[in-house]
Amino acid sequence: MAKKNIDHDDNLFFPVLAKYDMKSVIIEDRGLERYINLDISNIYLGGIYSNKMFGKTKLSVVERLINNIMRTEHYTGKKIKAYKVVKSSFEIIEKRTKSNPMQVFVHALQNAAPKEEITRLRFGGISVPKAVDTAPQRRLDIALRNICKGSVNSSHKNKKSIELCLADEIIKSSKNDVASFAVAKKNDVERVAKSAR
C-alpha cells in the first residue's frame, strides 16, 4: 500500500489542526504522557506502522481516533470520510467550549482510560476473577475505542450526525460526565475490578 504524507498545502486535515496550539496542551496523567503523541506532522493515509511492534505509539493520537472511527460499516476503508468527520467535530468542540479542542480531547482520553480491570485465573477446575492494573498503552487503546463506539452508537438511528455525536462524546468525557459512553464503561470496569480485589 502506498503511503502518502499529508502536506501543509493539502486541503484535508492538516491546516485545520495547524491552527491549534499543540505546545500548550497539558497531559496530566503521567502514565499516558508517553503514549499520547500530539505530533500532527506525520498523518499518513497508509498503514505505515501496522506490522511494527508498538508502532502505534508513533502515530498521532488524532490519526488513531480517525482509524477507530473506521471500525464501522459506514467508514470501513474510507479514511478521507473519517478525516472529515473528525475535522468537523473538532470545529464543533472549539465553538462549544471556546478552548483548544486538542486539550479537550486529551482530557477526554485521560478521563475515559480505566486504571484497572479483571483477569481470570484458573485454580484447579474453577476460574477466579482477579483485579490487575491496566498497562498505559492498553488504557489509551480502550479510551479511544470507547469514545468512537459511543459516538457511533449514539448516531445510529438518530437525526444527529456522527460529527455532533463525536463532539458530544468528547466534551462529556472531558468533563467526566457519566452520560458519556466511554466514562460509563470505564466506571463499570473499575467497579468490577474493585469487587474482585
Rosetta blueprint (number, residue, H / E / L):
1 M L
2 A L
3 K L
4 K L
5 N E
6 I L
7 D L
8 H L
9 D L
10 D L
11 N L
12 L L
13 F L
14 F H
15 P H
16 V H
17 L H
18 A H
19 K L
20 Y L
21 D L
22 M L
23 K L
24 S L
25 V L
26 I L
27 I L
28 E L
29 D L
30 R H
31 G H
32 L H
33 E H
34 R L
35 Y L
36 I L
37 N L
38 L L
39 D L
40 I L
41 S L
42 N L
43 I L
44 Y E
45 L L
46 G L
47 G L
48 I L
49 Y L
50 S L
51 N L
52 K L
53 M L
54 F L
55 G H
56 K H
57 T H
58 K H
59 L L
60 S L
61 V H
62 V H
63 E H
64 R H
65 L H
66 I H
67 N H
68 N H
69 I H
70 M L
71 R L
72 T L
73 E L
74 H L
75 Y L
76 T L
77 G L
78 K L
79 K H
80 I H
81 K H
82 A H
83 Y H
84 K H
85 V H
86 V H
87 K H
88 S H
89 S H
90 F H
91 E H
92 I H
93 I H
94 E H
95 K H
96 R H
97 T H
98 K L
99 S L
100 N L
101 P H
102 M H
103 Q H
104 V H
105 F H
106 V H
107 H H
108 A H
109 L H
110 Q H
111 N H
112 A H
113 A L
114 P L
115 K L
116 E E
117 E E
118 I E
119 T E
120 R E
121 L E
122 R E
123 F E
124 G L
125 G L
126 I E
127 S E
128 V E
129 P E
130 K E
131 A E
132 V E
133 D E
134 T L
135 A L
136 P H
137 Q H
138 R H
139 R H
140 L H
141 D H
142 I H
143 A H
144 L H
145 R H
146 N H
147 I H
148 C H
149 K H
150 G H
151 S H
152 V H
153 N H
154 S H
155 S H
156 H L
157 K L
158 N L
159 K L
160 K L
161 S L
162 I H
163 E H
164 L H
165 C H
166 L H
167 A H
168 D H
169 E H
170 I H
171 I H
172 K H
173 S H
174 S H
175 K L
176 N L
177 D L
178 V L
179 A L
180 S L
181 F H
182 A H
183 V H
184 A H
185 K H
186 K H
187 N H
188 D H
189 V H
190 E H
191 R H
192 V H
193 A H
194 K H
195 S H
196 A L
197 R L
